[in-house]
Amino acid sequence: MKETDNPVSEIKREIEKVKDAAKDFNPMKDVQKDILSDPAVSNEPPKPKPADDETHEGPVSR
């Protein structure tokens, strides 16, 4: 029986292909690219909630 006729060998080859593809995948690379491409989001200080902001006056009555 040839190795190409063996379904287990075929499955093993597919597993090796997936392993090779997974070696090149780096999810942190995409996260770092997003952070570096949009620095305004990370440098902007968070706005306080109206309940926590002592200077917030709410809607003005007419």
N, C-alpha and C positions, 0 to 999 in steps of 0.2 A: 504494500500500500504506500503510495507516494504521500509526501507531506502535504501537498496541495489538495489531496483528496480527503484529508482529515479535517473534519469540522472544528475540532479543538484547536488545531493549528491556525485555522482561519480566525477564530475568536481571539487567540493570543496575538495575532498580528494586528487585529483591530484595537485591542487593548494597548499595544505598543504605540499605535498611531495616536490614540487619545492621550497617552502619557507624554508623547513628544509635543503635542499641541498645548498641553497644560503647562509645560515648562516655559513656554513663551508668554503665557498669560500672567499679567501682573495687575491686579485691581487697584493697588495703591498708586500706580502710575497715573491712572485716570483721575483719581482723587487729587493728587498733587497738581496735575495740569489744571483742574477746575479751580483750585485755590489760587494758583499763580495767575490764571487768566482773568479772574474777577476779584481783585484785591479790595474794591470798594465795599464789598459786603462784609469782609472780615475786619476792616479798619473802622467802620462806622460804629459808634457806641450804641448800645441798646437803648431804646426810648423807654422811659419809665411809664408804668401804667397810670392812667388818670387817678386811680385811687391812691397811688403812692406818691404822686406829684403834688407838692404843696402849692405850686404856682398855677395849677390847672383850675380854671374858673368855670368850665362847663359851657353849655350853650347860653347865649345871651338872650334874655327875654326882651320882647319889644313892647 
